[in-house]
Amino acid sequence: MTLYALGLNHLTAPLEIRERVAFAAHALEGALGDLVRGRGAKEAAILSTCNRTEVYLSALETEPATAWLAEYHKLRPDDISPYLYMLPREQAVRHAFRVASGLDSMVLGEPQILGQLKEAVRVAESAGTLGTVLHKLFQRSFAVAKEVRSTTELGVHSVSMAAASVKLAARIFSSLTEQRVLFIGAGEMIELCLTHFAAQNPARITVANRTLERGRALAHRFNAHAVELRTLPEHLHEHDIVVSCTASSLPILGKGLVERALKARRRRPIFMVDLAVPRDIEREVADLDDVFLYTVDNLQQIVEGNLDARRSAVEQAEAIIETQVGQFMHWMAAREAVPLIRALREQAEQARRHEVERALRLLHRGEDPQKVLEALSQGLTNKLLHAPTQALNEASGEERRALGETIARLFRFRS
């Protein structure tokens, strides 16, 4: 048995593929049982989020698990094989540590994935598919993530406009969990911003898009609401944070519309981020007293100032992970020797029992105890040394030299 990680994520597969191989939370235990019982896996755990589906397993080979993943979702293997990665042993360990630490996330350093990984472990434990190897892997992953977060500044310095938007919002509002966030548009930049803000668990998320169907598709992934762009005047005042990025050639939010929203809010402030070029929000909106408006240029200055700090934090995190990978692989290697150690001890125990039984029979017949003990020790010594002595006598040349060095090391002979 060996360790593997099999899966796909936001770096290897588009959303339409990730959606097709995602696991519903209520189906995970049944899926794990099916994988272990029917595909030869000894241990298994499944991590399924909006950005990744990964199967961690201890098994003889990965082909059955690959076929199972396709079959379970009623797909052909060729439908998903171009997007899959299969990571054996050390690569799987490194990947698990990076995932837990937030280094493999769409939002670099985000903490949400750690909770999702812990839930995956809880489900595997409940399903009875978490054995010694995976238990050790995930517990070590959690420890590595804790060390990374406590000893580096990963996640502190924003290196994307989406992350910078969250940091700026946190300066204005004491807690983002109490705020309502409106996203205007449904493109890649809005998706990334939505991912960052959703990790902060705001009170409400709304997606406004010209095409309601596309807005709903994006909103569904984050348990958000969707509205048509034309209804924006009816909803703007309900939100504390507004992030906009569309392909419109004309501004979507004018000064008059924002003024009316502020009046309805009784002058409670609005934090606004305009990531569109050309602008979605009229520049005059920035003159309003209760509006905090940031543009692409404002955010770019923040991002550039934090690049060096984040790069240093990532390097520190990677160094921590490499050290921990080495330690885990040492544990894995030691564990592989367990069957040999067990066989060695069983053979020694068998020899011990045989000599003790022989000694007891002699004592029962009235033999001299001193002679019996001497015979016992000699018999035990001969039995324990017979195999290495015979192997050394039968070897020759380079084999004898290597065997001699091994025996000298095992019995700690001094040169």
PENORRA-V677447 format. One record per residue. N is the residue number from 0. NEAR is the number of other C-alpha atoms within 10 Angstrom. Layout:
n/near
N/NEAR
N/NEAR
//
This chain:
n/near
0/13
1/16
2/24
3/22
4/24
5/20
6/25
7/25
8/23
9/17
10/12
11/15
12/18
13/13
14/13
15/8
16/16
17/23
18/16
19/13
20/21
21/17
22/19
23/10
24/12
25/9
26/9
27/19
28/20
29/10
30/20
31/23
32/18
33/15
34/24
35/20
36/13
37/12
38/18
39/16
40/24
41/18
42/25
43/29
44/32
45/24
46/22
47/23
48/19
49/15
50/19
51/20
52/20
53/22
54/20
55/25
56/30
57/26
58/19
59/14
60/17
61/22
62/11
63/15
64/22
65/19
66/17
67/19
68/22
69/18
70/12
71/14
72/12
73/11
74/15
75/13
76/14
77/10
78/10
79/20
80/14
81/11
82/17
83/16
84/14
85/17
86/18
87/18
88/15
89/16
90/15
91/20
92/28
93/19
94/20
95/25
96/28
97/22
98/18
99/29
100/29
101/23
102/20
103/19
104/20
105/15
106/22
107/19
108/28
109/22
110/18
111/16
112/21
113/18
114/12
115/15
116/22
117/17
118/15
119/20
120/22
121/14
122/21
123/24
124/16
125/11
126/17
127/16
128/25
129/24
130/16
131/10
132/19
133/21
134/17
135/14
136/20
137/21
138/12
139/20
140/28
141/19
142/15
143/23
144/24
145/14
146/15
147/26
148/18
149/10
150/12
151/17
152/18
153/25
154/19
155/16
156/21
157/26
158/23
159/19
160/23
161/24
162/23
163/22
164/25
165/21
166/17
167/17
168/21
169/13
170/10
171/13
172/16
173/10
174/13
175/21
176/15
177/14
178/19
179/17
180/27
181/26
182/24
183/25
184/25
185/25
186/15
187/10
188/18
189/21
190/18
191/18
192/22
193/25
194/20
195/21
196/21
197/21
198/16
199/17
200/16
201/15
202/12
203/18
204/22
205/24
206/28
207/26
208/24
209/16
210/15
211/15
212/13
213/17
214/25
215/21
216/14
217/21
218/22
219/13
220/13
221/16
222/13
223/19
224/16
225/23
226/20
227/16
228/18
229/12
230/12
231/17
232/13
233/9
234/14
235/23
236/20
237/17
238/20
239/22
240/24
241/18
242/26
243/25
244/24
245/23
246/12
247/13
248/11
249/14
250/15
251/18
252/19
253/15
254/17
255/12
256/15
257/20
258/18
259/15
260/21
261/21
262/11
263/13
264/16
265/10
266/14
267/13
268/18
269/25
270/20
271/23
272/27
273/26
274/24
275/20
276/14
277/14
278/21
279/24
280/26
281/16
282/16
283/11
284/20
285/16
286/11
287/14
288/12
289/15
290/20
291/18
292/20
293/19
294/21
295/14
296/12
297/15
298/22
299/15
300/12
301/19
302/20
303/13
304/13
305/17
306/15
307/12
308/16
309/22
310/15
311/14
312/22
313/19
314/13
315/16
316/25
317/18
318/13
319/18
320/24
321/15
322/11
323/19
324/24
325/14
326/13
327/19
328/14
329/12
330/13
331/18
332/11
333/10
334/13
335/13
336/10
337/11
338/10
339/11
340/12
341/11
342/11
343/12
344/12
345/12
346/13
347/15
348/12
349/12
350/17
351/19
352/12
353/14
354/20
355/18
356/12
357/16
358/21
359/16
360/13
361/15
362/16
363/9
364/9
365/10
366/13
367/10
368/13
369/10
370/12
371/19
372/16
373/11
374/15
375/20
376/14
377/12
378/17
379/18
380/13
381/13
382/14
383/14
384/10
385/11
386/11
387/13
388/13
389/10
390/13
391/16
392/10
393/10
394/14
395/12
396/7
397/9
398/12
399/15
400/13
401/14
402/16
403/17
404/12
405/12
406/15
407/13
408/11
409/9
410/8
411/9
412/9
413/6
414/4
//
